[in-house]
Amino acid sequence: MKTRKQAAIELQPIYNSMEVRKNTIATLMRKLWFDGTNWRCNGIGYDYTI
């Protein structure tokens, strides 16, 4: 299972290429939540699953 930090590092390039506002890894770590099996993040235009 990935840690929150590993998921944020993997998600950052995808998130920053798809969203208008760019985020740092620290911001993504705050936005990520665990649903029991996957790390999830809600963006403005998309929902991301890691």
C-alpha positions in Angstrom: 0.0 0.0 0.0 1.2 3.5 -0.8 1.8 6.1 1.8 0.1 9.5 1.5 3.5 11.1 0.4 4.1 8.5 -2.3 0.6 9.1 -3.7 1.1 12.8 -3.6 4.4 12.5 -5.5 2.8 10.3 -8.1 -0.2 12.5 -8.5 1.5 15.9 -8.7 2.5 15.9 -12.4 -0.9 14.6 -13.5 -2.8 17.1 -11.2 -0.7 20.1 -12.3 -1.1 19.3 -16.0 -4.9 18.9 -15.7 -5.9 21.7 -13.3 -5.7 25.5 -13.7 -4.1 26.1 -10.2 -0.8 24.3 -9.7 -0.2 22.7 -6.3 2.9 21.6 -4.4 3.3 18.1 -2.9 2.5 19.5 0.6 -0.8 20.9 -0.6 -1.7 17.6 -2.4 -0.9 15.7 0.8 -3.4 17.8 2.7 -6.1 17.2 0.0 -5.6 13.5 -0.3 -8.0 11.2 1.6 -8.0 7.4 1.9 -11.3 5.5 1.0 -10.2 2.1 2.3 -8.4 0.9 -0.8 -7.4 4.0 -2.8 -6.0 7.5 -2.2 -8.4 10.1 -3.7 -8.2 13.8 -4.4 -10.9 16.1 -5.7 -9.8 18.8 -8.1 -11.8 21.6 -9.7 -12.4 19.8 -13.0 -11.6 16.2 -12.2 -11.5 13.6 -9.4 -8.3 11.7 -9.1 -7.7 8.1 -7.7 -4.2 6.8 -6.9 
